[in-house]
Amino acid sequence: MTQIAPVLLVTALLATPGFTQTAGSGSVGALPCAGEANALISSCQFEAVHHEDSKTTLRVLLPSGSVRYIYFVAGKATSTDSTRPLASSIVNGTIFVLIGEAERFEIPETVITGG
């Protein structure tokens, strides 16, 4: 597997439709995810934007090239831009999010809490 410098990945992520720089604090990076049923976990680029009201918007670039938005309040996943059901749990500092039966995300709590 070819590795691309993190700066290039972030540049590509922000150039993707749906990824824009926004006001507020946040972070960018990669997290484990899968975008399709029975797919192996891979690495997905993300941008987390922290808002003043203890809310966080997480934008994830899926392996298919589409963007998934996951919304958090006080560190808990509350909704998504998908019409499929959202389920989440927190285990040992990792937020596990399942959207429908296909999309899976493993999000370090510090990405959402800004810690």
Contacts in CASP RR format, 6 or more apart in sequence:
PFRMAT RR
TARGET T0000
AUTHOR 0000-0000-0000
METHOD contacts of the structure
MODEL  1
MTQIAPVLLVTALLATPGFTQTAGSGSVGALPCAGEANALISSCQFEAVH
HEDSKTTLRVLLPSGSVRYIYFVAGKATSTDSTRPLASSIVNGTIFVLIG
EAERFEIPETVITGG
6 29 0 8 1.000
9 29 0 8 1.000
9 30 0 8 1.000
9 45 0 8 1.000
10 28 0 8 1.000
10 29 0 8 1.000
10 45 0 8 1.000
12 45 0 8 1.000
13 19 0 8 1.000
13 28 0 8 1.000
13 45 0 8 1.000
13 46 0 8 1.000
13 47 0 8 1.000
13 61 0 8 1.000
14 20 0 8 1.000
14 21 0 8 1.000
14 28 0 8 1.000
14 47 0 8 1.000
16 61 0 8 1.000
16 65 0 8 1.000
16 67 0 8 1.000
17 67 0 8 1.000
18 59 0 8 1.000
18 67 0 8 1.000
19 47 0 8 1.000
19 59 0 8 1.000
19 61 0 8 1.000
19 67 0 8 1.000
22 49 0 8 1.000
24 49 0 8 1.000
24 50 0 8 1.000
24 51 0 8 1.000
24 52 0 8 1.000
25 49 0 8 1.000
25 50 0 8 1.000
25 114 0 8 1.000
26 47 0 8 1.000
26 48 0 8 1.000
26 49 0 8 1.000
26 50 0 8 1.000
26 114 0 8 1.000
27 47 0 8 1.000
27 48 0 8 1.000
27 111 0 8 1.000
27 114 0 8 1.000
28 45 0 8 1.000
28 46 0 8 1.000
28 47 0 8 1.000
28 48 0 8 1.000
29 45 0 8 1.000
29 46 0 8 1.000
29 47 0 8 1.000
30 43 0 8 1.000
30 44 0 8 1.000
30 45 0 8 1.000
30 46 0 8 1.000
31 43 0 8 1.000
31 44 0 8 1.000
31 46 0 8 1.000
31 60 0 8 1.000
31 105 0 8 1.000
31 106 0 8 1.000
31 107 0 8 1.000
31 108 0 8 1.000
31 111 0 8 1.000
32 41 0 8 1.000
32 42 0 8 1.000
32 43 0 8 1.000
32 44 0 8 1.000
32 105 0 8 1.000
32 106 0 8 1.000
33 41 0 8 1.000
33 42 0 8 1.000
33 43 0 8 1.000
33 44 0 8 1.000
33 60 0 8 1.000
33 62 0 8 1.000
33 63 0 8 1.000
33 103 0 8 1.000
33 104 0 8 1.000
33 105 0 8 1.000
33 106 0 8 1.000
34 40 0 8 1.000
34 41 0 8 1.000
34 42 0 8 1.000
34 63 0 8 1.000
34 102 0 8 1.000
34 103 0 8 1.000
34 104 0 8 1.000
35 62 0 8 1.000
35 63 0 8 1.000
35 64 0 8 1.000
35 102 0 8 1.000
35 103 0 8 1.000
35 104 0 8 1.000
36 63 0 8 1.000
36 64 0 8 1.000
36 102 0 8 1.000
36 103 0 8 1.000
37 101 0 8 1.000
37 102 0 8 1.000
39 63 0 8 1.000
39 102 0 8 1.000
41 104 0 8 1.000
41 106 0 8 1.000
42 63 0 8 1.000
44 60 0 8 1.000
44 61 0 8 1.000
44 62 0 8 1.000
44 63 0 8 1.000
44 105 0 8 1.000
45 60 0 8 1.000
45 61 0 8 1.000
46 58 0 8 1.000
46 59 0 8 1.000
46 60 0 8 1.000
46 61 0 8 1.000
46 107 0 8 1.000
46 111 0 8 1.000
47 58 0 8 1.000
47 59 0 8 1.000
48 56 0 8 1.000
48 57 0 8 1.000
48 58 0 8 1.000
48 59 0 8 1.000
48 111 0 8 1.000
48 112 0 8 1.000
48 114 0 8 1.000
49 56 0 8 1.000
49 57 0 8 1.000
49 59 0 8 1.000
50 56 0 8 1.000
50 114 0 8 1.000
51 57 0 8 1.000
54 73 0 8 1.000
54 74 0 8 1.000
54 75 0 8 1.000
55 71 0 8 1.000
55 72 0 8 1.000
55 73 0 8 1.000
56 71 0 8 1.000
56 72 0 8 1.000
56 75 0 8 1.000
56 112 0 8 1.000
56 113 0 8 1.000
56 114 0 8 1.000
57 69 0 8 1.000
57 70 0 8 1.000
57 71 0 8 1.000
57 72 0 8 1.000
58 69 0 8 1.000
58 70 0 8 1.000
58 71 0 8 1.000
58 72 0 8 1.000
58 107 0 8 1.000
58 111 0 8 1.000
58 112 0 8 1.000
59 67 0 8 1.000
59 68 0 8 1.000
59 69 0 8 1.000
60 67 0 8 1.000
60 68 0 8 1.000
60 69 0 8 1.000
60 70 0 8 1.000
60 105 0 8 1.000
61 67 0 8 1.000
62 68 0 8 1.000
62 103 0 8 1.000
68 80 0 8 1.000
68 81 0 8 1.000
68 82 0 8 1.000
68 99 0 8 1.000
68 103 0 8 1.000
69 80 0 8 1.000
69 81 0 8 1.000
70 77 0 8 1.000
70 79 0 8 1.000
70 80 0 8 1.000
70 86 0 8 1.000
70 97 0 8 1.000
70 99 0 8 1.000
70 105 0 8 1.000
71 77 0 8 1.000
71 78 0 8 1.000
71 79 0 8 1.000
71 80 0 8 1.000
72 78 0 8 1.000
72 112 0 8 1.000
75 95 0 8 1.000
75 109 0 8 1.000
75 112 0 8 1.000
75 113 0 8 1.000
76 88 0 8 1.000
76 90 0 8 1.000
77 86 0 8 1.000
77 88 0 8 1.000
77 95 0 8 1.000
77 97 0 8 1.000
78 86 0 8 1.000
79 86 0 8 1.000
80 86 0 8 1.000
80 99 0 8 1.000
82 99 0 8 1.000
82 100 0 8 1.000
82 103 0 8 1.000
84 99 0 8 1.000
84 100 0 8 1.000
84 101 0 8 1.000
84 102 0 8 1.000
84 103 0 8 1.000
85 99 0 8 1.000
85 100 0 8 1.000
86 97 0 8 1.000
86 98 0 8 1.000
86 99 0 8 1.000
86 100 0 8 1.000
87 97 0 8 1.000
87 98 0 8 1.000
87 100 0 8 1.000
88 95 0 8 1.000
88 96 0 8 1.000
88 97 0 8 1.000
88 98 0 8 1.000
89 95 0 8 1.000
89 96 0 8 1.000
90 96 0 8 1.000
90 109 0 8 1.000
93 108 0 8 1.000
93 109 0 8 1.000
94 106 0 8 1.000
94 107 0 8 1.000
94 108 0 8 1.000
94 109 0 8 1.000
95 105 0 8 1.000
95 106 0 8 1.000
95 107 0 8 1.000
95 108 0 8 1.000
95 109 0 8 1.000
95 112 0 8 1.000
96 104 0 8 1.000
96 105 0 8 1.000
96 106 0 8 1.000
96 107 0 8 1.000
97 103 0 8 1.000
97 104 0 8 1.000
97 105 0 8 1.000
97 107 0 8 1.000
98 104 0 8 1.000
98 105 0 8 1.000
99 105 0 8 1.000
END
